Amino acid sequence: MPGESRIGTLINDLRKARGWSQRRLADEINNAFGTNLTSQYVNKWINGKVKPRGAHLRHLSAVLDVPLAVLEGEVRRRTFLTDVAGAAIAPVVASDLLSAGFTARLQGGPTTEAWEAKLATYGTDYMSLGAADIQRRVAGELVVVQQQLDSPRLWSVASRLMTLYAKTFPGADGAKAAHWYKLAAQSADQSADDDARVWVRGRAAIALGYEGASLGLADVLADQAMAISSKPSLGLVNAVMGKAHAAALRGDHDAALTLAEEGRRIFDKAGSYEQTSDYAVPWWRMNVFLSLLYARLGDEKAAVDAQEQAQRELPATLPRFATHLELHRGLMLARSGDKPAGMAYAKAAMDALPPEKHSLTLRMLMAEVDAS
């Protein structure tokens, strides 16, 4: 492209990798940071007519999930994009990770019990940390654990780490998230542990259904989970609720409601007391699932009831999930016919949350409100 700069080329390649138009990139930044960026201005970045600086660089770093140092240093796009396609880590870190992997193979890595403790920590950290930070950390763990896959229990560990890793990619990205969810399911099968097989598939299904992305894959994974075991479990709750969201987004109102009721029945037998882990489904989180589902179905009374139930028990340490509930209210307003009010409400909720707490899923919910 004539006149484009190296940073413009990088921005262009990254937005294309996500399937975003220049307008979509501008909207992602506007929704996340309350700016008034235009697609014409994005085009000036890409063509090298204007170089993004200061706040614009930070905004691009956040929405494109690219380290700020990469944008500031204008590294060669091939170096960075190859890195993203691989382990999503900076080349300077790759040497340490490779060393850790070989060391684990030659000398033995963490014990199975230590891996289980790591999983518990990641489950808690995911609830409050950003996707980019979790992605880099889990990439490193996957490099090590793949050298230790000599027992069913470690295949179970690996499958759960892969599921968490998949969730750090935007569902709208499609290929990367789908690839890792499928690989996680295959790895769980190596564990011969039905609980792990169901959980991995169920967690993928609710993530995709909640985000409104790859609904076909959400259905397939949910159906597989339900076929593996009918025993009430957190994995089965996730699977059924993921399938419910997929039905709602397709406009199948009756199927969505039937699945939601089934999900409630399973939750009554398998709901967890743990409040702040991604591996848990406590009462407040079940109601976050229901809140969005009913908002999508246009059932305002049921949605508001679920929102109030969630707010009663939502830990104050998880403000991101309070923002989820506010975006559900914005979606209800937009679906009721008052899109300007819905967008204003949702935008105010996003503005109240510190930018570093914004997640890929929240940005996708903003896009859903805008598209209503």
Secondary structure per residue as TSV (DSSP state, phi and psi in degrees):
chain	resnum	aa	ss	phi	psi
A	1	M	-	360.0	121.0
A	2	P	T	-58.7	133.8
A	3	G	T	82.0	-4.7
A	4	E	-	-74.0	147.1
A	5	S	-	-92.7	169.8
A	6	R	H	-63.6	-39.2
A	7	I	H	-70.2	-34.5
A	8	G	H	-63.9	-39.6
A	9	T	H	-63.7	-42.8
A	10	L	H	-62.6	-46.9
A	11	I	H	-59.4	-43.3
A	12	N	H	-63.6	-43.6
A	13	D	H	-66.8	-39.6
A	14	L	H	-68.5	-38.9
A	15	R	H	-71.4	-34.3
A	16	K	H	-66.5	-37.6
A	17	A	H	-60.5	-28.0
A	18	R	T	-90.7	-2.4
A	19	G	T	73.7	23.9
A	20	W	-	-94.2	141.5
A	21	S	-	-78.6	169.8
A	22	Q	H	-63.0	-35.0
A	23	R	H	-62.8	-42.0
A	24	R	H	-64.3	-40.7
A	25	L	H	-61.7	-43.5
A	26	A	H	-61.2	-42.3
A	27	D	H	-64.9	-39.9
A	28	E	H	-59.6	-42.8
A	29	I	H	-68.3	-43.7
A	30	N	H	-62.6	-44.5
A	31	N	H	-65.7	-37.2
A	32	A	H	-78.8	-32.1
A	33	F	H	-126.2	4.9
A	34	G	-	68.9	27.5
A	35	T	-	-90.9	178.8
A	36	N	-	-124.7	45.3
A	37	L	-	-68.6	142.8
A	38	T	-	-109.6	158.6
A	39	S	H	-64.7	-29.1
A	40	Q	H	-64.3	-37.0
A	41	Y	H	-71.6	-37.8
A	42	V	H	-60.0	-40.7
A	43	N	H	-60.6	-35.0
A	44	K	H	-66.4	-36.4
A	45	W	H	-61.9	-49.6
A	46	I	H	-63.4	-36.7
A	47	N	T	-86.2	0.5
A	48	G	T	78.1	12.4
A	49	K	S	-79.0	-29.0
A	50	V	S	-135.3	136.8
A	51	K	-	-101.0	123.3
A	52	P	-	-64.0	137.7
A	53	R	-	-137.4	167.5
A	54	G	H	48.7	-120.4
A	55	A	H	-61.5	-36.6
A	56	H	H	-62.0	-39.0
A	57	L	H	-63.3	-42.5
A	58	R	H	-64.4	-38.9
A	59	H	H	-65.2	-43.9
A	60	L	H	-62.7	-40.3
A	61	S	H	-58.8	-41.4
A	62	A	H	-71.1	-49.9
A	63	V	H	-76.9	-27.1
A	64	L	H	-95.0	-3.7
A	65	D	T	54.5	48.0
A	66	V	-	-121.4	133.4
A	67	P	-	-54.9	139.5
A	68	L	H	-58.3	-35.9
A	69	A	H	-61.1	-30.8
A	70	V	H	-66.0	-45.3
A	71	L	H	-68.1	-40.6
A	72	E	H	-69.3	-32.0
A	73	G	H	-91.6	-8.8
A	74	E	T	50.4	52.2
A	75	V	-	-66.9	162.8
A	76	R	-	-65.1	134.1
A	77	R	H	-61.2	-36.0
A	78	R	H	-64.1	-40.4
A	79	T	H	-60.7	-47.3
A	80	F	H	-72.6	-43.5
A	81	L	H	-66.1	-35.9
A	82	T	H	-63.0	-38.9
A	83	D	H	-62.8	-45.7
A	84	V	H	-61.9	-42.1
A	85	A	H	-66.7	-25.5
A	86	G	T	-87.9	-96.8
A	87	A	T	-104.1	3.2
A	88	A	S	57.5	41.4
A	89	I	S	-133.8	156.3
A	90	A	-	-71.2	144.1
A	91	P	H	-56.0	-33.0
A	92	V	H	-63.7	-22.8
A	93	V	H	-91.8	-19.8
A	94	A	H	-58.3	-38.6
A	95	S	H	-59.6	-44.1
A	96	D	H	-64.4	-39.7
A	97	L	H	-68.3	-42.4
A	98	L	H	-61.7	-41.0
A	99	S	H	-61.5	-43.0
A	100	A	H	-63.2	-39.0
A	101	G	H	-64.4	-47.3
A	102	F	H	-67.2	-36.7
A	103	T	H	-61.9	-40.9
A	104	A	H	-63.0	-36.9
A	105	R	H	-71.2	-40.4
A	106	L	H	-82.1	-38.4
A	107	Q	H	-114.7	-8.5
A	108	G	-	92.4	135.3
A	109	G	-	-99.0	-154.8
A	110	P	-	-58.9	151.6
A	111	T	-	-70.2	165.2
A	112	T	H	-58.8	-39.5
A	113	E	H	-64.2	-38.4
A	114	A	H	-66.3	-37.5
A	115	W	H	-65.0	-40.5
A	116	E	H	-62.6	-37.9
A	117	A	H	-66.7	-38.9
A	118	K	H	-60.9	-43.5
A	119	L	H	-59.5	-42.8
A	120	A	H	-60.7	-41.3
A	121	T	H	-65.5	-44.3
A	122	Y	H	-64.0	-36.4
A	123	G	H	-59.7	-38.8
A	124	T	H	-74.7	-44.8
A	125	D	H	-62.5	-35.6
A	126	Y	H	-59.5	-29.9
A	127	M	T	-68.7	-19.3
A	128	S	T	-127.4	-20.7
A	129	L	S	-89.1	161.7
A	130	G	-	-75.4	158.3
A	131	A	H	-62.5	-40.2
A	132	A	H	-63.1	-40.9
A	133	D	H	-66.4	-46.8
A	134	I	H	-62.1	-41.2
A	135	Q	H	-59.5	-46.4
A	136	R	H	-64.0	-42.3
A	137	R	H	-67.5	-44.3
A	138	V	H	-69.8	-33.0
A	139	A	H	-56.8	-42.8
A	140	G	H	-63.4	-40.7
A	141	E	H	-65.6	-37.6
A	142	L	H	-66.5	-34.8
A	143	V	H	-59.4	-38.8
A	144	V	H	-78.3	-48.8
A	145	V	H	-66.5	-27.5
A	146	Q	G	-66.4	-18.4
A	147	Q	G	-84.4	-4.0
A	148	Q	G	-118.3	13.2
A	149	L	-	-77.0	68.6
A	150	D	-	-118.6	14.2
A	151	S	S	-150.2	151.8
A	152	P	H	-57.1	-37.8
A	153	R	H	-64.4	-35.0
A	154	L	H	-74.8	-28.9
A	155	W	H	-64.2	-36.2
A	156	S	H	-64.0	-44.5
A	157	V	H	-59.1	-48.6
A	158	A	H	-60.1	-40.7
A	159	S	H	-65.2	-37.2
A	160	R	H	-73.2	-35.1
A	161	L	H	-64.9	-41.1
A	162	M	H	-62.0	-38.5
A	163	T	H	-62.9	-43.3
A	164	L	H	-64.3	-40.7
A	165	Y	H	-62.2	-42.8
A	166	A	H	-59.6	-36.2
A	167	K	T	-69.8	-12.1
A	168	T	T	-84.5	-6.0
A	169	F	S	-98.6	141.3
A	170	P	-	-59.2	133.2
A	171	G	G	-58.4	-33.1
A	172	A	G	-67.7	-18.4
A	173	D	G	-65.0	-26.9
A	174	G	-	74.3	-81.0
A	175	A	H	-60.4	-48.6
A	176	K	H	-68.8	-48.2
A	177	A	H	-60.8	-46.1
A	178	A	H	-61.6	-42.5
A	179	H	H	-58.6	-46.6
A	180	W	H	-71.9	-34.2
A	181	Y	H	-65.0	-41.6
A	182	K	H	-66.1	-42.5
A	183	L	H	-64.8	-37.4
A	184	A	H	-63.1	-41.7
A	185	A	H	-63.9	-43.4
A	186	Q	H	-64.6	-37.9
A	187	S	H	-67.7	-39.3
A	188	A	H	-61.6	-34.9
A	189	D	H	-62.6	-30.6
A	190	Q	H	-69.4	-18.2
A	191	S	H	-80.3	-18.0
A	192	A	T	58.0	23.5
A	193	D	-	-110.4	107.0
A	194	D	H	-62.1	-34.3
A	195	D	H	-61.1	-44.4
A	196	A	H	-67.2	-40.6
A	197	R	H	-61.9	-41.2
A	198	V	H	-72.6	-43.1
A	199	W	H	-62.5	-46.8
A	200	V	H	-58.6	-46.1
A	201	R	H	-69.6	-40.1
A	202	G	H	-65.9	-41.2
A	203	R	H	-64.6	-37.7
A	204	A	H	-65.6	-41.9
A	205	A	H	-63.9	-43.9
A	206	I	H	-71.1	-34.2
A	207	A	H	-63.3	-46.9
A	208	L	H	-70.2	-41.0
A	209	G	H	-67.1	-42.2
A	210	Y	H	-63.6	-42.0
A	211	E	H	-75.8	-16.0
A	212	G	T	72.9	35.1
A	213	A	-	-125.6	144.9
A	214	S	-	46.8	55.8
A	215	L	H	-63.6	-31.5
A	216	G	H	-62.0	-43.8
A	217	L	H	-68.0	-37.3
A	218	A	H	-58.4	-44.0
A	219	D	H	-64.1	-45.5
A	220	V	H	-60.7	-48.3
A	221	L	H	-66.7	-37.8
A	222	A	H	-64.2	-44.4
A	223	D	H	-62.3	-39.8
A	224	Q	H	-63.1	-44.0
A	225	A	H	-60.7	-43.6
A	226	M	H	-67.8	-29.2
A	227	A	H	-78.4	-30.3
A	228	I	H	-66.6	-43.5
A	229	S	-	-158.5	137.7
A	230	S	-	-98.0	3.1
A	231	K	S	-65.1	129.5
A	232	P	-	-56.5	128.8
A	233	S	-	-158.6	165.2
A	234	L	H	-64.3	-35.7
A	235	G	H	-61.8	-40.2
A	236	L	H	-69.7	-37.3
A	237	V	H	-57.4	-48.7
A	238	N	H	-60.3	-44.0
A	239	A	H	-60.9	-49.0
A	240	V	H	-65.2	-40.7
A	241	M	H	-71.6	-32.5
A	242	G	H	-63.7	-42.2
A	243	K	H	-66.8	-35.1
A	244	A	H	-62.1	-43.9
A	245	H	H	-65.0	-39.7
A	246	A	H	-61.8	-41.3
A	247	A	H	-64.0	-42.7
A	248	A	H	-61.3	-42.9
A	249	L	H	-69.7	-23.5
A	250	R	H	-85.0	-6.9
A	251	G	T	89.1	11.4
A	252	D	-	-90.3	81.5
A	253	H	H	-58.8	-48.4
A	254	D	H	-63.7	-43.9
A	255	A	H	-64.0	-39.9
A	256	A	H	-61.6	-44.4
A	257	L	H	-67.3	-40.1
A	258	T	H	-62.1	-43.6
A	259	L	H	-67.0	-37.7
A	260	A	H	-62.1	-41.1
A	261	E	H	-65.8	-38.8
A	262	E	H	-64.4	-41.4
A	263	G	H	-60.3	-39.9
A	264	R	H	-61.8	-43.0
A	265	R	H	-64.0	-41.8
A	266	I	H	-67.1	-41.1
A	267	F	H	-60.2	-40.6
A	268	D	H	-56.7	-27.2
A	269	K	H	-97.9	-21.6
A	270	A	H	-127.6	-0.8
A	271	G	-	-56.1	149.7
A	272	S	-	-102.8	155.3
A	273	Y	S	-87.8	-27.1
A	274	E	-	-58.4	131.0
A	275	Q	-	-100.8	-26.9
A	276	T	S	-127.5	40.9
A	277	S	-	-126.7	144.5
A	278	D	T	-67.6	-17.6
A	279	Y	T	-87.2	1.8
A	280	A	-	-112.7	155.4
A	281	V	-	-132.9	83.0
A	282	P	-	-78.5	178.5
A	283	W	H	-58.2	-43.0
A	284	W	H	-63.8	-37.2
A	285	R	H	-74.3	-35.7
A	286	M	H	-58.5	-38.8
A	287	N	H	-73.2	-25.4
A	288	V	H	-65.2	-43.1
A	289	F	H	-57.7	-46.9
A	290	L	H	-68.9	-37.1
A	291	S	H	-56.8	-49.5
A	292	L	H	-68.7	-39.2
A	293	L	H	-58.8	-49.4
A	294	Y	H	-68.5	-33.0
A	295	A	H	-62.7	-41.2
A	296	R	H	-66.7	-31.6
A	297	L	H	-84.2	-8.8
A	298	G	T	80.7	15.6
A	299	D	-	-93.1	86.8
A	300	E	H	-63.5	-40.8
A	301	K	H	-61.8	-47.8
A	302	A	H	-66.7	-36.9
A	303	A	H	-65.5	-45.3
A	304	V	H	-63.5	-40.4
A	305	D	H	-61.2	-44.4
A	306	A	H	-64.0	-39.3
A	307	Q	H	-63.0	-43.2
A	308	E	H	-67.0	-39.8
A	309	Q	H	-62.4	-42.1
A	310	A	H	-65.1	-43.6
A	311	Q	H	-64.5	-28.7
A	312	R	H	-63.6	-33.3
A	313	E	H	-117.4	-1.8
A	314	L	-	-63.9	122.5
A	315	P	-	-60.6	137.8
A	316	A	T	-63.8	-17.5
A	317	T	T	-79.2	-0.7
A	318	L	-	-122.2	64.8
A	319	P	H	-63.0	-24.9
A	320	R	H	-60.4	-36.5
A	321	F	H	-75.7	-28.2
A	322	A	H	-63.7	-36.4
A	323	T	H	-67.2	-36.7
A	324	H	H	-52.8	-48.9
A	325	L	H	-62.7	-38.1
A	326	E	H	-66.1	-38.4
A	327	L	H	-67.0	-32.2
A	328	H	H	-62.0	-39.2
A	329	R	H	-65.8	-40.1
A	330	G	H	-60.9	-39.2
A	331	L	H	-64.1	-40.4
A	332	M	H	-60.6	-43.6
A	333	L	H	-61.8	-44.6
A	334	A	H	-64.9	-41.8
A	335	R	H	-68.9	-24.8
A	336	S	T	-78.4	-5.9
A	337	G	T	113.5	-7.5
A	338	D	-	-107.7	73.6
A	339	K	H	-63.2	-42.5
A	340	P	H	-57.3	-41.8
A	341	A	H	-67.6	-39.5
A	342	G	H	-62.6	-44.0
A	343	M	H	-66.1	-41.0
A	344	A	H	-63.3	-41.7
A	345	Y	H	-65.2	-45.7
A	346	A	H	-66.2	-41.3
A	347	K	H	-64.4	-39.9
A	348	A	H	-62.9	-38.4
A	349	A	H	-64.8	-42.4
A	350	M	H	-66.2	-39.3
A	351	D	H	-64.7	-29.9
A	352	A	H	-75.9	-16.8
A	353	L	S	-95.5	129.8
A	354	P	-	-53.5	138.0
A	355	P	G	-52.5	-35.4
A	356	E	G	-68.2	-14.0
A	357	K	G	-91.8	-8.7
A	358	H	-	-65.2	138.5
A	359	S	-	-116.4	166.0
A	360	L	H	-60.5	-40.3
A	361	T	H	-65.1	-40.5
A	362	L	H	-61.6	-41.1
A	363	R	H	-66.1	-34.6
A	364	M	H	-69.0	-35.6
A	365	L	H	-64.7	-39.8
A	366	M	H	-58.7	-42.2
A	367	A	H	-64.9	-34.9
A	368	E	H	-67.5	-40.4
A	369	V	H	-60.8	-44.0
A	370	D	H	-64.1	-33.4
A	371	A	H	-83.7	-7.4
A	372	S	-	-73.4	360.0
